[in-house]
Amino acid sequence: MAIVSPDFLQKFKSLWNKALNSDEGEKLKKIFVLGGKTQRSNANVNQYANHIVGVVDEDGFSMAKVCVDEKSNEITTTPELLDDLNIAGHK
């Protein structure tokens, strides 16, 4: 992912959101799973292990991830992830 331009990713996300809000969005509807994981073996004296909350679609494709504070959890991060996916109003 390091070789992919941030500008390209931003444009892609914008196009993705437009597609979801169009008639084509009906073809893109999927089931999403939300879950949290703690990365093992990346903690040290100065840092706790990373806690990551992510959204995965029914095919196992990662749709979004966010690293959260140690004391945080899925409940407080869910609105942020769903806003990023722009799925409001889709059932």
C-alpha positions in Angstrom: 0.0 0.0 0.0 3.0 2.3 0.5 3.3 2.8 -3.3 -0.3 3.8 -3.7 -0.7 7.6 -3.9 -2.9 9.1 -1.1 -4.5 11.3 -3.7 -5.5 8.2 -5.7 -7.0 6.6 -2.5 -9.0 9.8 -1.8 -10.4 9.9 -5.3 -11.2 6.2 -5.1 -13.1 6.7 -1.9 -15.0 9.6 -3.4 -16.0 7.5 -6.4 -16.9 4.6 -4.1 -19.2 6.8 -2.1 -20.9 8.1 -5.3 -21.4 4.6 -6.5 -23.0 3.6 -3.2 -25.4 6.5 -3.4 -26.4 5.7 -7.0 -28.6 2.9 -8.5 -25.3 1.0 -8.9 -25.1 1.0 -5.1 -27.9 -1.6 -5.0 -25.5 -4.1 -6.6 -22.8 -3.4 -4.0 -24.8 -4.2 -0.9 -23.1 -6.7 1.3 -23.1 -8.0 4.8 -20.4 -6.3 7.0 -18.9 -7.8 10.2 -17.4 -5.5 12.8 -14.7 -6.7 15.2 -11.8 -5.8 17.3 -8.4 -7.5 17.6 -5.2 -6.9 19.6 -2.0 -7.3 17.6 0.4 -9.5 19.5 4.1 -9.1 19.8 4.2 -5.4 19.0 4.1 -4.0 22.6 7.2 -2.8 24.3 8.1 -0.9 27.5 7.0 2.4 25.9 3.9 1.2 24.1 0.9 -1.1 24.6 -0.1 -3.6 21.9 -2.1 -2.1 19.1 -5.9 -2.5 19.3 -7.6 -2.4 15.9 -11.3 -2.4 15.1 -12.2 -3.3 11.5 -15.0 -3.9 9.2 -14.9 -6.9 6.9 -17.4 -7.8 4.1 -19.0 -11.2 3.5 -16.1 -12.2 1.2 -13.4 -11.4 3.8 -12.4 -8.1 2.2 -11.3 -5.5 4.7 -13.4 -2.4 4.2 -12.0 -0.2 7.0 -9.7 -0.4 10.0 -8.9 2.0 12.8 -6.3 1.8 15.6 -8.0 2.6 18.9 -6.8 3.7 22.3 -6.0 1.0 24.8 -9.1 1.6 26.9 -11.4 2.0 23.8 -13.6 -0.7 22.2 -15.8 -1.5 19.3 -18.8 0.4 20.6 -17.1 3.8 20.6 -15.4 3.3 17.3 -18.4 1.9 15.3 -19.9 5.3 14.4 -16.6 6.5 13.0 -16.1 3.4 10.8 -19.6 3.4 9.5 -19.4 7.1 8.6 -16.2 6.3 6.6 -18.1 3.6 4.7 -20.9 6.0 3.9 -23.6 3.3 4.3 -26.2 5.4 6.1 -29.7 4.7 4.9 -28.7 1.3 3.3 -30.4 -1.7 4.9 
